[in-house]
């Protein structure tokens, strides 16, 4: 009996050890450096921050992440996934960081830690060129398209009923371009999406759609890391601060966004 009890205790300890290892998704800098790769997840539907040029994912966030990888002495591995899968990828350990034009809002801070902000942004409203919608106040009885899981989605859904402006119906899309296509086809009345991707959509369809002058929100983009990984967060902030001080961050942004 004693022998069986010892075997049972050993097996229980082994199972607990394996379970604990499986639940731990936070990597140290040493772990990342040992692997030789910094795993960055993004959603390449967000020009100029991340988008596909041929078969390659490029953009502002990719170049910033490349600098972080270089500072760690490893290669950057980019994974393109749906926007609403980005935070789960961090939580499961499939990604070391997320750089995706992601707004550092309080709801997301419950699940991840954010770097210092690296870009000031806003939520824009896209309408057809002949639309009578002139501002956010005109959305109250309209059907609005958003990209699933984005700040625009959160704002228009307005679960807590705290937002200044409201909409009649929200339709969610995996890609911003899908929402814009439905707008041009007359299936929805407006699209709410981040300002710079909105400008790119208008550039590609100048006769069909326009961006309203009044922004829906003002916000800041930051890089997300797993909750509690202060070591990686400190390194990301160190790289961002160095890039800002040297002017390199402005140079990267300037490559993709013309100065106004």
SULZI-V572806 format. One record per residue. PHI is phi in whole degrees, 0 to 359 (none if undefined). PSI is psi as a letter, one per 20 degrees, with the letter a starting at -180 (none if undefined). D_LAST is the distance of its C-alpha to the last C-alpha in Angstrom with 1 decimal. Layout:
phi=PHI psi=PSI d_last=D_LAST
phi=PHI psi=PSI d_last=D_LAST
This chain:
phi=none psi=g d_last=80.0
phi=298 psi=h d_last=78.5
phi=296 psi=g d_last=77.4
phi=296 psi=h d_last=75.7
phi=296 psi=g d_last=74.0
phi=294 psi=g d_last=72.6
phi=296 psi=g d_last=71.3
phi=298 psi=g d_last=69.7
phi=297 psi=h d_last=68.1
phi=296 psi=g d_last=66.8
phi=296 psi=h d_last=65.4
phi=297 psi=g d_last=63.7
phi=297 psi=h d_last=62.2
phi=295 psi=g d_last=60.9
phi=298 psi=g d_last=59.3
phi=296 psi=h d_last=57.6
phi=295 psi=g d_last=56.3
phi=296 psi=g d_last=54.9
phi=297 psi=g d_last=53.4
phi=297 psi=g d_last=51.7
phi=295 psi=h d_last=50.3
phi=292 psi=h d_last=49.0
phi=276 psi=i d_last=47.3
phi=272 psi=o d_last=45.5
phi=247 psi=i d_last=42.1
phi=273 psi=p d_last=40.6
phi=261 psi=q d_last=40.5
phi=278 psi=r d_last=40.6
phi=299 psi=h d_last=38.6
phi=297 psi=h d_last=42.0
phi=297 psi=g d_last=42.3
phi=296 psi=g d_last=38.9
phi=294 psi=h d_last=39.7
phi=295 psi=h d_last=43.2
phi=288 psi=h d_last=41.9
phi=81 psi=j d_last=39.5
phi=222 psi=q d_last=36.7
phi=256 psi=o d_last=33.9
phi=270 psi=o d_last=33.7
phi=246 psi=p d_last=30.2
phi=253 psi=q d_last=29.9
phi=208 psi=r d_last=26.8
phi=234 psi=o d_last=26.2
phi=281 psi=l d_last=24.6
phi=231 psi=k d_last=23.3
phi=221 psi=l d_last=19.9
phi=299 psi=p d_last=17.4
phi=262 psi=j d_last=15.4
phi=281 psi=h d_last=17.4
phi=203 psi=p d_last=20.8
phi=198 psi=r d_last=22.0
phi=262 psi=p d_last=24.7
phi=243 psi=n d_last=24.5
phi=70 psi=c d_last=28.1
phi=260 psi=j d_last=30.2
phi=255 psi=p d_last=28.0
phi=274 psi=p d_last=25.7
phi=228 psi=r d_last=22.4
phi=133 psi=r d_last=19.0
phi=302 psi=g d_last=17.4
phi=295 psi=h d_last=20.4
phi=293 psi=g d_last=22.9
phi=293 psi=h d_last=21.7
phi=296 psi=g d_last=21.9
phi=295 psi=h d_last=25.3
phi=298 psi=h d_last=26.4
phi=294 psi=h d_last=25.9
phi=294 psi=g d_last=28.0
phi=298 psi=g d_last=30.6
phi=298 psi=h d_last=30.8
phi=295 psi=h d_last=31.4
phi=270 psi=i d_last=34.2
phi=74 psi=k d_last=35.6
phi=229 psi=r d_last=35.6
phi=273 psi=q d_last=34.1
phi=267 psi=p d_last=31.4
phi=245 psi=o d_last=32.8
phi=259 psi=p d_last=30.3
phi=242 psi=p d_last=31.7
phi=262 psi=o d_last=30.0
phi=225 psi=r d_last=31.5
phi=297 psi=q d_last=30.9
phi=301 psi=g d_last=28.5
phi=284 psi=j d_last=31.3
phi=261 psi=i d_last=33.4
phi=293 psi=g d_last=31.1
phi=295 psi=g d_last=32.6
phi=303 psi=h d_last=36.2
phi=296 psi=h d_last=35.6
phi=295 psi=g d_last=35.0
phi=293 psi=h d_last=38.0
phi=271 psi=i d_last=40.2
phi=87 psi=j d_last=39.4
phi=284 psi=i d_last=38.0
phi=227 psi=q d_last=34.7
phi=274 psi=h d_last=34.1
phi=207 psi=r d_last=30.5
phi=236 psi=p d_last=28.0
phi=232 psi=o d_last=24.3
phi=208 psi=k d_last=22.9
phi=56 psi=l d_last=19.8
phi=268 psi=p d_last=22.5
phi=284 psi=p d_last=22.2
phi=276 psi=m d_last=24.6
phi=261 psi=r d_last=26.5
phi=293 psi=h d_last=30.0
phi=296 psi=g d_last=31.7
phi=290 psi=h d_last=30.6
phi=296 psi=i d_last=31.6
phi=289 psi=h d_last=35.1
phi=250 psi=h d_last=35.2
phi=221 psi=r d_last=33.0
phi=255 psi=q d_last=31.6
phi=246 psi=q d_last=27.9
phi=288 psi=r d_last=26.3
phi=298 psi=q d_last=24.1
phi=295 psi=q d_last=20.6
phi=238 psi=i d_last=18.1
phi=202 psi=p d_last=15.1
phi=268 psi=p d_last=14.1
phi=224 psi=a d_last=14.1
phi=205 psi=r d_last=15.4
phi=265 psi=p d_last=17.8
phi=256 psi=r d_last=16.7
phi=247 psi=p d_last=19.3
phi=257 psi=p d_last=19.7
phi=225 psi=r d_last=22.2
phi=289 psi=q d_last=23.8
phi=300 psi=h d_last=22.6
phi=258 psi=j d_last=25.7
phi=291 psi=q d_last=25.9
phi=272 psi=i d_last=27.1
phi=289 psi=p d_last=25.2
phi=248 psi=i d_last=22.8
phi=194 psi=r d_last=22.2
phi=304 psi=h d_last=23.6
phi=294 psi=i d_last=26.8
phi=273 psi=j d_last=27.6
phi=273 psi=i d_last=28.0
phi=304 psi=h d_last=31.4
phi=244 psi=k d_last=33.5
phi=247 psi=r d_last=31.3
phi=263 psi=p d_last=31.5
phi=242 psi=p d_last=28.3
phi=266 psi=q d_last=27.6
phi=221 psi=r d_last=26.3
phi=273 psi=p d_last=26.4
phi=305 psi=p d_last=29.5
phi=85 psi=i d_last=29.3
phi=275 psi=r d_last=25.6
phi=299 psi=h d_last=24.3
phi=300 psi=g d_last=23.9
phi=298 psi=g d_last=27.5
phi=300 psi=g d_last=28.6
phi=294 psi=g d_last=26.9
phi=289 psi=h d_last=28.3
phi=294 psi=g d_last=31.7
phi=53 psi=l d_last=31.9
phi=301 psi=h d_last=35.2
phi=272 psi=i d_last=35.7
phi=66 psi=k d_last=34.9
phi=258 psi=i d_last=32.7
phi=282 psi=q d_last=29.4
phi=294 psi=h d_last=28.4
phi=248 psi=q d_last=27.9
phi=232 psi=r d_last=30.3
phi=233 psi=r d_last=30.8
phi=283 psi=g d_last=34.1
phi=213 psi=q d_last=33.9
phi=247 psi=p d_last=31.9
phi=246 psi=p d_last=32.1
phi=255 psi=q d_last=31.2
phi=230 psi=q d_last=30.2
phi=288 psi=h d_last=30.2
phi=232 psi=q d_last=27.1
phi=300 psi=h d_last=24.0
phi=297 psi=h d_last=24.5
phi=295 psi=h d_last=28.0
phi=294 psi=g d_last=26.8
phi=296 psi=h d_last=24.5
phi=298 psi=g d_last=27.5
phi=293 psi=h d_last=29.7
phi=298 psi=g d_last=27.2
phi=293 psi=h d_last=27.2
phi=275 psi=i d_last=31.0
phi=83 psi=j d_last=31.5
phi=274 psi=i d_last=32.9
phi=224 psi=r d_last=30.5
phi=264 psi=h d_last=28.5
phi=198 psi=r d_last=25.1
phi=232 psi=p d_last=23.5
phi=249 psi=p d_last=22.0
phi=204 psi=r d_last=19.9
phi=301 psi=q d_last=17.1
phi=302 psi=g d_last=13.6
phi=289 psi=g d_last=12.3
phi=300 psi=h d_last=15.7
phi=301 psi=g d_last=15.8
phi=298 psi=h d_last=12.7
phi=294 psi=g d_last=14.7
phi=298 psi=g d_last=17.8
phi=291 psi=h d_last=16.5
phi=302 psi=h d_last=15.3
phi=278 psi=i d_last=18.9
phi=220 psi=l d_last=20.5
phi=295 psi=h d_last=18.6
phi=271 psi=i d_last=21.8
phi=258 psi=h d_last=23.2
phi=223 psi=r d_last=20.7
phi=211 psi=r d_last=17.7
phi=256 psi=p d_last=15.8
phi=290 psi=q d_last=16.8
phi=291 psi=h d_last=14.5
phi=271 psi=p d_last=16.6
phi=283 psi=q d_last=16.4
phi=279 psi=h d_last=19.9
phi=215 psi=r d_last=19.6
phi=242 psi=p d_last=17.6
phi=204 psi=r d_last=18.7
phi=229 psi=p d_last=18.6
phi=271 psi=q d_last=19.3
phi=211 psi=r d_last=22.2
phi=267 psi=p d_last=24.8
phi=261 psi=p d_last=28.2
phi=230 psi=r d_last=31.6
phi=303 psi=q d_last=35.1
phi=304 psi=p d_last=36.3
phi=89 psi=i d_last=38.1
phi=274 psi=m d_last=37.0
phi=292 psi=h d_last=36.1
phi=297 psi=g d_last=36.7
phi=292 psi=g d_last=34.1
phi=300 psi=g d_last=31.7
phi=298 psi=h d_last=32.2
phi=292 psi=g d_last=31.6
phi=299 psi=g d_last=28.3
phi=296 psi=h d_last=27.1
phi=297 psi=g d_last=28.4
phi=293 psi=g d_last=26.4
phi=299 psi=g d_last=23.1
phi=296 psi=g d_last=23.8
phi=295 psi=g d_last=24.7
phi=294 psi=h d_last=21.5
phi=292 psi=g d_last=19.4
phi=294 psi=h d_last=21.6
phi=280 psi=i d_last=21.5
phi=89 psi=i d_last=17.8
phi=293 psi=h d_last=18.7
phi=297 psi=g d_last=16.9
phi=296 psi=h d_last=13.5
phi=296 psi=g d_last=14.6
phi=295 psi=g d_last=15.6
phi=299 psi=g d_last=12.5
phi=296 psi=h d_last=10.5
phi=295 psi=h d_last=13.2
phi=251 psi=h d_last=12.4
phi=237 psi=o d_last=8.8
phi=291 psi=p d_last=6.3
phi=294 psi=p d_last=3.8
phi=272 psi=none d_last=0.0
